[in-house]
Amino acid sequence: MAYFKCPDCDKEYKIFGDSHIEEIAQKLNIDILAKMPIDPKIATTCDKGLIELFDGDWLDNIANILEKMEEK
């Protein structure tokens, strides 16, 4: 979980402090798959067994990475 996004103003709050994932990923030569938000809606849809219906864009990067791998 990387941040909390306020549902009222869309501002992102880094509850756990600034992330250093970019530096670590670069050092290890790996791709960052996603930065997941803390979102109560995720927990609710998981609890209902409906996570596939959750509408979030934070996993879109995974598809881009997989497409690039497929091209190689």
Backbone as CSV, one residue per row, in Angstrom:
resi,resn,N_x,N_y,N_z,CA_x,CA_y,CA_z,C_x,C_y,C_z
1,MET,0.838,-1.172,0.000,0.000,0.000,0.000,0.884,1.237,0.000
2,ALA,0.682,2.093,-0.958,1.576,3.216,-1.150,1.022,4.545,-0.631
3,TYR,-0.291,4.707,-0.672,-0.862,6.000,-0.306,-2.354,5.854,-0.034
4,PHE,-2.930,6.879,0.554,-4.374,6.980,0.732,-4.846,8.165,-0.093
5,LYS,-5.847,7.953,-0.912,-6.394,9.030,-1.736,-7.718,9.477,-1.131
6,CYS,-7.789,10.738,-0.750,-8.984,11.297,-0.123,-10.151,11.257,-1.103
7,PRO,-11.249,10.642,-0.716,-12.403,10.581,-1.627,-13.083,11.926,-1.824
8,ASP,-12.828,12.865,-0.922,-13.477,14.172,-1.025,-12.729,15.156,-1.916
9,CYS,-11.383,15.110,-1.855,-10.613,16.112,-2.606,-9.606,15.501,-3.589
10,ASP,-9.513,14.176,-3.644,-8.599,13.454,-4.544,-7.123,13.645,-4.204
11,LYS,-6.817,14.263,-3.072,-5.425,14.452,-2.678,-4.864,13.128,-2.152
12,GLU,-3.611,12.834,-2.529,-2.949,11.618,-2.062,-2.124,11.915,-0.816
13,TYR,-2.275,11.075,0.187,-1.521,11.196,1.428,-0.623,9.983,1.571
14,LYS,0.652,10.217,1.765,1.634,9.143,1.914,1.752,8.806,3.401
15,ILE,0.849,7.969,3.855,0.745,7.635,5.273,2.029,7.013,5.798
16,PHE,2.696,6.229,4.995,3.914,5.536,5.423,5.183,6.286,5.032
17,GLY,5.047,7.534,4.617,6.200,8.328,4.215,6.470,8.196,2.731
18,ASP,7.501,8.901,2.294,7.866,8.868,0.876,8.374,7.489,0.483
19,SER,7.975,7.066,-0.678,8.400,5.774,-1.205,9.770,5.902,-1.871
20,HIS,10.548,4.866,-1.775,11.841,4.797,-2.450,11.852,3.647,-3.454
21,ILE,10.664,3.242,-3.862,10.545,2.083,-4.738,11.221,2.293,-6.090
22,GLU,11.191,3.519,-6.612,11.832,3.776,-7.905,13.338,3.527,-7.827
23,GLU,13.957,4.015,-6.750,15.402,3.821,-6.568,15.735,2.341,-6.416
24,ILE,14.952,1.638,-5.622,15.199,0.212,-5.382,15.010,-0.581,-6.668
25,ALA,13.927,-0.296,-7.395,13.660,-1.010,-8.645,14.773,-0.774,-9.655
26,GLN,15.247,0.467,-9.736,16.327,0.779,-10.671,17.604,0.039,-10.276
27,LYS,17.903,0.019,-8.991,19.096,-0.660,-8.500,19.051,-2.162,-8.788
28,LEU,17.862,-2.749,-8.681,17.690,-4.183,-8.910,17.327,-4.519,-10.354
29,ASN,17.201,-3.481,-11.183,16.841,-3.643,-12.592,15.526,-4.409,-12.767
30,ILE,14.514,-3.972,-12.019,13.196,-4.587,-12.129,12.151,-3.500,-12.382
31,ASP,11.017,-3.911,-12.920,9.917,-2.991,-13.180,9.030,-2.877,-11.949
32,ILE,8.457,-1.708,-11.743,7.461,-1.504,-10.698,6.120,-1.893,-11.291
33,LEU,5.478,-2.868,-10.704,4.205,-3.327,-11.246,3.056,-2.401,-10.884
34,ALA,3.021,-1.927,-9.644,1.913,-1.065,-9.230,2.239,-0.384,-7.913
35,LYS,1.579,0.724,-7.684,1.578,1.401,-6.390,0.129,1.393,-5.939
36,MET,-0.183,0.496,-5.049,-1.571,0.311,-4.647,-1.996,1.318,-3.588
37,PRO,-3.182,1.864,-3.761,-3.710,2.795,-2.763,-4.357,2.046,-1.598
38,ILE,-4.431,2.703,-0.456,-5.242,2.206,0.646,-6.650,2.686,0.321
39,ASP,-7.535,1.761,0.035,-8.875,2.128,-0.394,-9.874,1.161,0.243
40,PRO,-10.746,1.649,1.106,-11.730,0.777,1.754,-12.606,0.023,0.749
41,LYS,-12.778,0.577,-0.446,-13.596,-0.098,-1.460,-12.950,-1.406,-1.908
42,ILE,-11.612,-1.460,-1.895,-10.912,-2.698,-2.265,-11.261,-3.790,-1.263
43,ALA,-11.176,-3.464,0.026,-11.496,-4.440,1.070,-12.944,-4.906,0.958
44,THR,-13.838,-3.979,0.709,-15.261,-4.315,0.605,-15.521,-5.267,-0.554
45,THR,-14.945,-4.973,-1.720,-15.178,-5.851,-2.873,-14.504,-7.203,-2.687
46,CYS,-13.354,-7.227,-2.016,-12.699,-8.511,-1.708,-13.574,-9.340,-0.777
47,ASP,-14.081,-8.702,0.261,-14.931,-9.403,1.224,-16.180,-9.982,0.574
48,LYS,-16.678,-9.320,-0.443,-17.874,-9.792,-1.148,-17.526,-10.806,-2.245
49,GLY,-16.217,-11.034,-2.460,-15.807,-11.951,-3.521,-15.969,-11.358,-4.907
50,LEU,-15.923,-10.033,-5.002,-16.173,-9.365,-6.278,-15.013,-8.481,-6.717
51,ILE,-13.799,-8.814,-6.328,-12.660,-7.944,-6.630,-12.490,-7.717,-8.126
52,GLU,-12.900,-8.676,-8.944,-12.760,-8.491,-10.396,-13.650,-7.358,-10.910
53,LEU,-14.619,-6.930,-10.125,-15.487,-5.830,-10.522,-14.977,-4.472,-10.044
54,PHE,-13.898,-4.470,-9.248,-13.368,-3.210,-8.741,-12.761,-2.414,-9.886
55,ASP,-13.108,-1.159,-9.959,-12.624,-0.297,-11.040,-11.495,0.582,-10.521
56,GLY,-10.275,0.160,-10.765,-9.109,0.940,-10.363,-8.078,0.904,-11.481
57,ASP,-7.313,1.971,-11.630,-6.346,2.043,-12.731,-4.917,1.744,-12.281
58,TRP,-4.716,1.471,-11.008,-3.369,1.301,-10.498,-2.712,-0.004,-10.923
59,LEU,-3.431,-0.915,-11.551,-2.823,-2.145,-12.062,-2.583,-2.084,-13.573
60,ASP,-2.944,-0.979,-14.197,-2.785,-0.850,-15.647,-1.340,-1.043,-16.094
61,ASN,-0.400,-0.623,-15.282,1.007,-0.730,-15.646,1.439,-2.189,-15.834
62,ILE,0.811,-3.100,-15.108,1.159,-4.517,-15.252,0.894,-4.983,-16.677
63,ALA,-0.236,-4.594,-17.225,-0.557,-4.971,-18.603,0.477,-4.409,-19.573
64,ASN,0.906,-3.178,-19.364,1.911,-2.563,-20.231,3.229,-3.335,-20.163
65,ILE,3.641,-3.719,-18.962,4.888,-4.467,-18.792,4.789,-5.828,-19.470
66,LEU,3.666,-6.520,-19.305,3.491,-7.826,-19.926,3.478,-7.726,-21.447
67,GLU,2.871,-6.672,-21.971,2.875,-6.490,-23.427,4.277,-6.279,-23.951
68,LYS,5.104,-5.520,-23.239,6.484,-5.302,-23.656,7.270,-6.599,-23.620
69,MET,7.013,-7.424,-22.604,7.718,-8.707,-22.499,7.341,-9.620,-23.658
70,GLU,6.067,-9.578,-24.041,5.581,-10.408,-25.131,6.234,-10.023,-26.452
71,GLU,6.543,-8.730,-26.633,7.156,-8.247,-27.864,8.597,-8.718,-28.028
72,LYS,9.243,-9.036,-26.915,10.659,-9.424,-26.974,10.869,-10.799,-27.497
